[in-house]
Amino acid sequence: MCGIAGQVTLRHGPPADVERVRHLLRALVHRGPDGEGLFVDPSGRAVLGMRRLAIIDLVTGDQPVFNEDRSIACVFNGEIYNFQLLRADLERRGHSFRTMTDTEAIVHLYEEHGVGCLPLLRGMFAFALWDLRDGSLLLARDRIGKKPIYYAELDGRLSFASEIHALYGLPSLKKEIDPVALDLYLDHSYIPAPHSIFQAIRKLPPAHYLTVKQGHVSSGRYWQLPRPEPVEASREELVGGLRDKLQEAVTLRLISDVPLGCFLSGGVDSSSVVALMSRVSAEPVKTFSIGFTSARFNELEYARVVAERFRTEHHEFTVEPDAVAVLPAITRHFGEPFGDSSALPTWYLSQLARQHVTVALNGDGGDELFGGYPWYQTALTLGRTGQLVPGWASSLLAGAEPWLGPRVARLGARLGMPPAERFVSLRRVLGGATKQALYSKGQREACGGAAEEYLLRHYAAASGDELARMQYTDMMTYLPEDLLVKVDRMTMAHSLEGRSPLLDHELIEFCARIPSALKVDGGAGKAIFREATADLFQAGFFDRPKMGFSIPLAEWLRGPLRPECNQILCRDTLTACGLEATAVRRVVDEHVSGKQDRSTLLWNLLALGKWAEIYL
């Protein structure tokens, strides 16, 4: 695991700047505290650099890594879990290896297949490869988007880095906020690729690659999320096949030359990963859990049950409301506005784990794969109910906000919506009159309705039934742009590698074949997942409402975090971002008074204000 950065010359541009790349790398030391590597092309057209967190091949695994005649150089961030199989095949083809690192498999695979090497890699990755033979660059990102790449084309050069804030030091970068990115952020709590908060910086989307050849930049996609397809297998065959795929995905992610463990929430996803780890681990699994003083958000008792059942070496930490003191540090690591408040407990969970291990597995992806999110059940229930309620009745409820309140009005509106619009209404943070009032005139005119189109566009591109379309949309949006960003930045802030076995692409492709009726059965999500792992746990252990990895945000913003909220949101900082101060104040007052729960929007605004305070 590493942080990578570099710079290459574009058409008619000046030579790549070695010292500038060193500067980029200094901003990424936390991603790789164990060493630094640099490659400088003799022609001056490219500089590649990396900061290393040593996980595999501690002795000979330094980067950059080269092929036999040193005509190809590569810097790499991530893990390739099938590298030993790839290496054996490449050696049979005559390739010679000098190290035991997975990075070298990429270099030789590229020699054989060029860009066609990407579909052969199984794992998480972001890498930069420079081919001296034709002076070309290949940047690539893994299928689901676990590892990041940001880039900017400025002054005749393309500069790239693992984190956006590393690029803020580029001399000619104009810190002009992208109004479309801001609109997307306030609607969804994150900024999706290819956008970033600044107009001059872009993100390489998941499953994409970027090339620079003869000074020209182009990009492409090498993998698509699989579509649902008919399957002839029986339920028993699917359950058995799923169990085998789960065990394989977990076992592959135990390859490490340093200590590893697992995040444990007590829910079905992370508990199943711990159970499957315990089946193949020679030593007790190290587990790490976060709790809260508020019982409604505290799953520590369930995590302890799992830890005791599998005799893990268990560690816990309780997050207090004064944890907002770490908000500036969290903001710096994200480098752009990020509004998912679960970043706060993830910070502390990563900090706790890093005291004991260098690698931590997690249960990310289970809700997307197996239909576990509560909004799936809500959308499906509203759809069924809407078919029974006359249109005039839902319209009457939708217009009854002055008498019955906003919740009833939203319910009425959703009963009469088409499935796509209903799903989007459940997933958006901001919209309607609140949004129009919050934006300045300039921001309203510049954003152009991008946020409204974002989820609808992905939903329309999906296929299958309503559940399959919702799952596809979340896997294209929320998963890579929110959850995986959160885990990558918060783990790497503590020089900790996070691994997500449930997001193994072969497991994802297998799950696409499972009918929706086996995922959400009788209104309960993850039915087939629970069935595949049922014998690992005592009967009835997971028969409880889903809690989710969240914090008591509404309570904290009305209580101990209220002064911080007032301090940030009542300054002129947000006005500089295109928001109206009066409207921001109104949102604060509505929440503090208890009139409405505005906690998610307030946290988004708080994160935006703290980012602007630091970086603008």
C-alpha positions in Angstrom: 0.0 0.0 0.0 1.4 3.4 -1.0 0.8 6.9 -2.1 1.8 7.6 -5.7 2.5 10.8 -7.6 4.1 12.0 -10.8 4.2 14.3 -13.7 4.6 13.8 -17.4 5.1 16.2 -20.3 2.1 16.9 -22.6 2.4 18.0 -26.3 4.9 20.9 -26.6 5.1 21.2 -22.8 8.2 21.7 -20.6 10.1 18.8 -19.0 8.6 17.1 -15.9 9.7 18.8 -12.7 11.5 16.4 -10.3 11.3 18.8 -7.3 7.6 19.3 -7.9 7.0 15.6 -7.7 9.1 15.4 -4.5 6.8 18.1 -3.1 3.7 16.0 -4.1 5.2 13.0 -2.3 5.8 15.0 0.9 2.0 15.5 1.1 1.5 11.7 1.0 4.0 10.5 3.7 1.1 9.2 5.9 0.1 6.8 3.1 3.7 5.4 3.0 5.9 6.1 6.0 8.3 3.2 5.2 10.2 4.7 2.3 10.3 6.8 -0.9 11.1 5.9 -4.5 11.6 8.0 -7.6 12.0 7.4 -11.3 13.2 10.1 -13.7 13.0 9.4 -17.4 16.3 10.3 -19.0 14.5 12.3 -21.7 12.9 14.5 -19.0 9.4 13.6 -20.1 8.3 11.8 -16.9 8.9 11.6 -13.2 7.1 8.9 -11.1 7.2 8.7 -7.4 5.8 6.8 -4.5 5.7 6.6 -0.7 5.7 3.0 0.6 3.7 1.3 3.3 5.4 -2.1 3.4 2.9 -5.0 3.4 4.2 -7.7 1.0 7.9 -8.5 0.3 9.4 -6.3 3.0 13.0 -6.8 1.7 12.9 -6.5 -2.1 9.5 -4.7 -2.6 10.7 -1.1 -3.0 9.4 0.9 -5.9 9.6 1.9 -8.7 9.6 -1.6 -10.1 11.0 -2.3 -13.6 11.0 -5.1 -16.3 14.1 -6.9 -17.3 15.7 -4.2 -19.5 14.3 -1.3 -17.4 12.2 0.0 -20.3 9.1 0.0 -18.2 8.8 1.6 -14.8 5.8 1.3 -12.4 4.6 2.8 -9.1 1.7 1.1 -7.5 -0.8 1.6 -4.7 -2.8 -1.4 -3.6 -2.7 -5.2 -3.5 -3.0 -7.7 -6.3 -4.3 -10.9 -4.7 -3.7 -13.2 -7.7 -0.2 -12.0 -8.3 1.3 -15.4 -7.5 -0.8 -17.1 -10.2 0.1 -14.4 -12.6 3.7 -14.7 -11.8 3.8 -18.4 -12.4 2.2 -18.0 -15.8 4.5 -15.1 -16.7 7.6 -17.1 -15.7 6.4 -20.0 -18.0 6.3 -17.4 -20.8 10.0 -16.5 -20.1 9.8 -13.5 -17.9 12.4 -13.0 -15.2 11.4 -11.6 -11.7 13.8 -9.8 -9.4 11.5 -9.3 -6.4 8.7 -11.1 -4.6 6.3 -8.1 -4.8 3.0 -8.0 -6.5 3.9 -4.8 -8.3 6.4 -6.7 -10.6 3.6 -8.9 -11.9 1.9 -5.7 -13.3 5.0 -4.7 -15.2 5.5 -8.1 -16.9 1.7 -8.5 -17.5 1.8 -5.1 -19.3 4.7 -6.3 -21.5 2.4 -9.2 -22.6 -0.9 -7.5 -23.0 -0.6 -3.7 -22.8 -3.7 -2.0 -21.5 -5.3 -5.5 -21.8 -3.5 -6.5 -18.6 -6.1 -4.6 -16.5 -9.0 -7.2 -16.6 -6.5 -9.9 -15.5 -5.7 -8.1 -12.2 -7.7 -9.2 -9.1 -7.5 -6.8 -6.3 -7.5 -3.1 -5.4 -5.1 -0.8 -7.3 -4.1 2.6 -8.6 -0.9 2.6 -10.6 1.2 4.7 -12.9 3.3 2.9 -15.6 5.8 4.7 -17.9 6.8 2.9 -21.1 10.2 4.3 -22.2 10.0 2.5 -25.5 7.3 4.9 -26.8 7.3 7.6 -24.1 3.7 6.7 -22.9 2.0 6.8 -19.5 -0.7 4.5 -18.3 -2.7 5.4 -15.2 -5.3 2.9 -14.0 -7.7 2.4 -11.2 -9.4 -0.8 -9.9 -12.9 -1.9 -10.8 -14.8 -0.7 -7.8 -12.6 2.3 -7.0 -10.9 1.4 -3.7 -7.7 3.3 -4.6 -7.8 6.9 -5.8 -6.1 9.0 -8.5 -6.5 12.7 -9.0 -4.9 14.6 -11.9 -4.6 18.1 -13.4 -3.4 19.3 -16.8 -1.6 22.6 -16.2 1.3 24.4 -18.0 1.9 21.7 -20.5 2.1 18.9 -18.0 -0.1 16.3 -16.5 0.4 15.9 -12.7 -1.2 13.2 -10.6 -1.4 12.0 -7.0 -3.2 9.7 -4.7 -4.8 12.5 -2.8 -6.2 15.8 -4.0 -4.5 18.1 -1.5 -1.1 17.0 -2.8 -2.0 18.8 -6.1 -2.9 22.1 -4.3 0.7 23.1 -4.3 0.9 23.2 -8.1 2.1 26.8 -8.8 -0.5 27.6 -11.5 -3.5 25.9 -9.9 -6.5 28.3 -9.7 -8.6 27.5 -6.7 -11.9 28.0 -8.4 -14.8 26.0 -7.0 -16.6 23.9 -9.5 -20.3 24.9 -9.0 -21.5 21.5 -10.3 -19.3 19.7 -7.8 -20.6 21.8 -5.0 -24.2 21.1 -6.1 -23.4 17.3 -6.2 -21.8 17.5 -2.8 -24.7 19.2 -1.0 -27.1 16.8 -2.6 -25.2 13.6 -1.8 -22.5 14.4 0.8 -19.7 13.5 -1.6 -18.3 14.7 -4.9 -18.4 12.0 -7.6 -15.8 11.4 -10.3 -14.7 12.9 -12.6 -15.5 16.1 -10.6 -13.5 17.5 -7.8 -14.2 20.6 -5.7 -11.8 22.6 -8.0 -12.5 23.0 -11.7 -8.8 22.3 -12.6 -8.5 18.9 -10.9 -10.3 15.7 -12.0 -10.7 12.2 -10.6 -10.1 9.1 -12.6 -13.3 7.1 -12.3 -13.3 3.5 -11.1 -12.6 0.8 -13.7 -11.0 3.4 -16.0 -7.6 4.1 -17.3 -5.9 7.2 -18.7 -3.1 7.2 -21.2 -0.7 9.9 -22.4 0.8 9.0 -25.8 2.8 11.5 -27.9 1.7 14.2 -25.5 -2.1 13.5 -26.0 -4.4 12.5 -23.1 -7.1 9.9 -23.6 -9.1 7.6 -21.3 -11.2 4.4 -21.4 -13.1 1.9 -19.4 -12.1 -1.7 -19.0 -14.8 -3.3 -16.8 -18.5 -2.8 -16.3 -20.7 -3.9 -13.3 -22.4 -7.1 -14.5 -26.0 -7.0 -15.3 -28.5 -9.4 -13.7 -28.9 -12.5 -15.7 -31.2 -15.5 -15.6 -29.7 -18.5 -13.7 -30.7 -22.1 -13.7 -29.0 -23.1 -10.5 -31.1 -24.1 -7.5 -31.3 -22.1 -4.3 -29.0 -24.7 -2.6 -26.5 -24.5 -5.4 -26.4 -20.7 -5.1 -26.1 -20.7 -1.4 -23.2 -23.2 -1.6 -21.5 -21.3 -4.4 -21.8 -18.1 -2.4 -20.3 -19.6 0.7 -17.3 -20.8 -1.4 -16.8 -17.4 -3.0 -17.0 -15.7 0.3 -14.4 -17.9 1.8 -12.1 -17.6 -1.2 -12.4 -13.8 -1.1 -11.5 -13.6 2.6 -8.6 -16.1 2.3 -7.0 -14.2 -0.6 -7.0 -11.1 1.6 -5.0 -12.7 4.4 -1.8 -12.6 2.3 0.5 -10.3 4.3 4.0 -10.1 5.7 2.8 -7.8 8.5 0.1 -8.2 11.3 -3.5 -8.0 10.2 -7.0 -7.9 11.8 -10.6 -6.9 11.1 -13.0 -4.1 11.8 -16.0 -5.6 13.7 -19.3 -3.8 14.1 -21.4 -6.8 15.2 -23.5 -6.7 12.0 -23.8 -9.6 9.6 -21.1 -8.3 7.1 -18.1 -7.7 9.3 -19.1 -10.6 11.7 -19.1 -13.0 8.7 -15.7 -11.8 7.6 -14.3 -12.4 11.1 -15.9 -15.9 11.1 -14.4 -16.8 7.8 -11.0 -15.4 8.8 -11.1 -17.5 11.9 -11.7 -20.7 9.9 -8.3 -20.4 8.1 -6.2 -18.4 10.6 -3.6 -20.2 12.6 -3.7 -17.5 15.3 -6.6 -15.6 17.0 -8.0 -12.9 14.7 -7.4 -9.3 16.0 -10.8 -7.4 16.0 -11.5 -3.7 16.5 -14.9 -2.1 17.4 -16.2 1.4 18.0 -19.1 2.3 20.3 -21.1 5.3 21.5 -22.5 6.3 24.8 -25.9 6.6 23.1 -27.5 3.1 23.3 -29.4 3.6 19.9 -26.1 3.8 18.1 -24.0 1.3 20.1 -23.4 -2.2 18.8 -20.5 -3.1 21.1 -22.5 -5.8 22.9 -23.0 -7.6 19.6 -19.4 -7.2 18.5 -18.4 -8.8 21.9 -20.6 -11.8 21.3 -18.9 -12.4 17.9 -15.4 -11.8 19.5 -16.2 -14.3 22.2 -17.6 -16.9 19.8 -14.5 -16.9 17.6 -12.0 -16.2 20.5 -10.6 -13.1 18.8 -8.1 -10.7 20.4 -10.7 -7.9 20.8 -10.2 -4.1 21.2 -12.8 -1.4 21.7 -13.1 2.4 21.8 -16.0 4.6 22.7 -16.4 7.9 20.7 -17.4 10.9 22.7 -19.0 14.2 21.4 -15.8 16.1 21.9 -14.3 14.0 19.1 -15.1 17.0 16.8 -11.7 18.2 17.9 -10.3 16.0 15.2 -12.4 17.5 12.4 -9.6 19.7 11.1 -7.3 16.7 10.7 -10.1 14.7 9.1 -10.8 17.6 6.7 -7.1 17.9 5.7 -7.0 14.2 4.8 -10.1 14.3 2.6 -8.7 17.4 0.9 -12.2 18.4 -0.4 -15.6 18.6 1.3 -16.8 15.2 2.5 -20.1 15.1 4.4 -20.4 11.5 5.6 -20.3 11.8 9.4 -19.3 8.2 9.8 -15.8 9.3 8.8 -15.5 10.4 12.5 -15.8 6.9 14.0 -13.8 5.4 11.1 -11.0 7.8 12.0 -11.0 6.4 15.6 -11.4 2.8 14.5 -8.4 3.1 12.2 -6.4 4.8 14.9 -7.3 2.0 17.3 -6.4 -0.8 14.8 -3.1 0.8 13.8 -1.8 0.4 17.3 -1.9 -3.4 16.8 -1.9 -4.2 13.0 -0.9 -2.8 9.6 -3.8 -4.4 7.6 -7.5 -4.5 8.6 -10.2 -6.3 6.7 -13.8 -4.9 6.7 -17.4 -5.8 5.7 -17.9 -3.1 3.1 -20.1 -4.0 0.2 -22.5 -6.4 1.8 -25.5 -4.0 1.7 -25.0 -3.2 -2.0 -24.5 -6.8 -3.0 -27.3 -8.4 -1.0 -30.0 -5.6 -0.7 -29.3 -4.7 2.9 -30.0 -1.0 2.9 -33.2 0.2 4.6 -34.0 2.5 1.7 -34.4 -0.6 -0.5 -37.1 -1.9 1.6 -38.7 1.5 2.0 -38.7 2.1 -1.8 -40.2 -1.4 -2.5 -42.9 -0.9 0.2 -43.8 2.5 -1.1 -44.1 1.1 -4.6 -46.5 -1.7 -3.5 -48.5 0.7 -1.4 -48.7 3.3 -4.1 -50.4 0.8 -6.4 -53.2 0.5 -3.8 -53.6 4.2 -3.1 -55.6 6.3 -5.6 -53.6 9.0 -7.3 -55.9 11.8 -5.9 -55.2 10.5 -2.3 -51.4 10.6 -2.7 -51.6 14.1 -4.3 -53.8 15.3 -1.4 -51.2 14.1 1.1 -48.3 15.6 -0.9 -50.0 19.0 -0.7 -50.9 18.8 3.0 -47.6 20.0 4.5 -49.1 23.2 6.1 -51.5 20.9 8.1 -49.9 17.5 8.4 -46.2 18.5 8.3 -43.3 17.7 5.9 -43.0 14.0 6.6 -46.6 13.2 5.6 -46.2 15.4 2.5 -43.0 13.6 1.5 -44.8 10.3 2.0 -47.7 11.3 -0.3 -45.3 12.6 -3.0 -43.3 9.3 -2.9 -46.4 7.2 -3.2 -47.2 8.8 -6.5 -43.6 8.8 -7.9 -42.2 6.5 -10.6 -39.6 4.0 -9.1 -36.5 6.0 -10.3 -37.7 9.3 -8.8 -38.8 7.6 -5.6 -35.3 6.1 -5.1 -33.6 9.4 -5.8 -35.9 11.2 -3.4 -34.8 8.7 -0.7 -31.1 9.1 -1.4 -30.8 12.9 -1.7 -29.8 15.1 1.2 -30.9 18.4 -0.3 -33.6 19.5 -2.7 -36.6 21.6 -3.4 -37.2 25.0 -1.8 -34.5 24.5 0.8 -31.9 24.1 -1.9 -33.1 27.1 -3.9 -33.0 29.3 -0.8 -29.6 28.1 0.3 -27.8 28.9 -3.0 -26.8 32.3 -4.2 -28.2 33.4 -7.6 -24.8 32.7 -9.2 -24.6 29.2 -7.7 -28.2 28.4 -8.8 -27.4 29.5 -12.4 -24.1 27.7 -12.6 -24.9 24.3 -11.2 -27.4 23.6 -14.0 -29.4 20.8 -12.2 -26.5 18.4 -12.2 -27.4 16.8 -8.9 -30.9 16.0 -10.0 -29.6 14.1 -13.0 -26.8 12.3 -11.3 -28.6 9.4 -9.7 -31.4 9.3 -12.4 -28.7 8.8 -15.1 -27.2 5.8 -13.3 -30.6 4.3 -12.5 -31.7 4.6 -16.1 -28.5 2.8 -17.2 -29.3 -0.2 -14.9 -31.3 -3.3 -15.9 -33.4 -5.8 -14.1 -36.1 -5.3 -11.5 -36.4 -2.4 -9.1 -34.1 -3.8 -6.5 -31.4 -4.6 -9.0 -31.6 -1.1 -10.4 -31.2 0.4 -6.9 -28.3 -1.9 -6.1 -26.6 -1.0 -9.4 -27.0 2.7 -8.8 -25.6 2.6 -5.3 -22.6 0.5 -6.5 -21.9 3.1 -9.2 -22.3 6.1 -6.9 -22.6 5.8 -3.1 -20.1 2.9 -2.7 -17.1 4.2 -4.7 -17.6 7.9 -4.1 -18.6 7.9 -0.4 -17.9 4.6 1.5 -14.7 3.7 -0.2 -13.3 7.2 -0.1 -14.1 7.3 3.6 -12.3 4.1 4.4 -9.3 4.8 2.2 -8.6 8.3 3.6 -9.3 7.4 7.2 -7.3 4.2 7.2 -4.4 5.7 5.2 -4.4 8.8 7.5 -3.1 6.3 10.1 -0.9 4.3 7.7 -3.3 1.4 7.9 -4.3 -0.7 4.9 -8.0 -1.6 4.6 -9.2 -4.6 2.6 -12.8 -5.4 1.5 -13.3 -9.1 0.7 -17.0 -8.6 -0.1 -15.9 -6.3 -3.0 -13.9 -9.0 -4.7 -14.9 -8.6 -8.4 -15.4 -12.3 -8.9 -17.8 -12.3 -5.9 -19.6 -9.3 -7.3 -20.0 -11.1 -10.7 -21.4 -14.2 -8.9 -23.9 -12.1 -6.9 -25.2 -10.5 -10.1 -26.6 -14.0 -11.0 -28.6 -14.3 -7.7 -32.3 -13.4 -8.2 -33.6 -10.4 -6.1 -36.1 -12.7 -4.4 -33.2 -14.5 -2.7 -31.6 -11.2 -1.6 -34.7 -9.5 -0.1 -37.0 -12.3 1.2 -40.1 -11.4 3.1 -39.0 -7.7 3.5 -35.7 -8.7 5.1 -32.5 -7.8 3.2 -29.4 -10.1 2.8 -31.5 -13.2 3.0 -29.2 -15.5 1.0 -26.1 -14.0 2.6 -27.5 -14.9 6.1 -28.4 -18.3 4.8 -24.9 -18.9 3.5 -23.3 -17.9 6.8 -26.0 -19.2 9.2 -24.1 -22.1 10.5 -21.3 -19.8 11.7 -23.5 -18.1 14.3 -26.0 -19.0 17.0 -29.6 -19.1 15.8 -31.3 -15.7 15.8 -28.2 -13.6 16.4 -28.9 -11.4 13.4 -32.7 -11.1 14.0 -32.5 -7.5 14.9 -33.0 -4.1 13.1 -30.0 -2.9 11.0 -28.2 -0.2 12.9 -25.6 1.1 10.5 -22.2 2.7 11.2 -23.4 6.1 12.2 -23.1 8.6 15.1 -25.7 10.4 17.2 -25.4 13.4 15.0 -28.8 15.0 15.6 -28.3 14.9 19.3 -24.7 16.2 19.2 -25.6 19.1 16.9 -28.3 20.2 19.3 -26.0 19.7 22.3 -22.2 19.5 22.6 -21.4 20.4 19.0 -23.8 23.4 18.8 -21.1 25.9 19.6 -18.8 24.5 16.9 -21.7 24.5 14.5 -22.5 28.1 15.2 -18.9 29.2 14.9 -18.3 27.7 11.5 -21.7 28.2 9.9 -22.2 31.8 10.9 -19.0 33.1 9.4 -18.6 34.4 5.8 -16.8 31.3 4.8 -19.8 29.6 3.3 -20.8 32.8 1.5 -17.5 32.5 -0.4 -18.7 29.1 -1.5 -21.8 30.4 -3.1 -24.3 30.0 -0.2 -26.7 32.5 1.4 -25.8 33.3 5.0 -29.5 33.9 6.0 -30.6 30.5 4.6 -27.7 28.8 6.4 -28.8 30.4 9.7 -32.4 29.3 9.1 -31.3 25.7 8.7 -29.3 25.9 11.9 -32.3 27.3 13.8 -34.7 24.7 12.4 -32.5 21.9 13.7 -31.6 23.4 17.1 -35.2 24.2 17.8 -36.3 20.7 17.0 -38.6 21.8 14.3 -36.9 19.6 11.7 -34.0 17.1 11.7 -31.4 18.9 9.6 -28.5 17.0 11.0 -27.2 15.5 7.7 -27.4 18.8 5.8 -25.8 20.7 8.8 -22.9 18.2 8.9 -22.4 18.7 5.2 -22.3 22.5 5.7 -20.0 22.1 8.7 -17.6 20.0 6.6 -17.8 22.5 3.8 -17.1 25.4 6.1 -14.1 23.7 7.7 -12.7 22.8 4.3 -13.0 26.3 3.1 -11.5 27.6 6.3 -8.4 25.4 5.8 -7.9 25.4 2.0 -9.4 28.7 0.8 
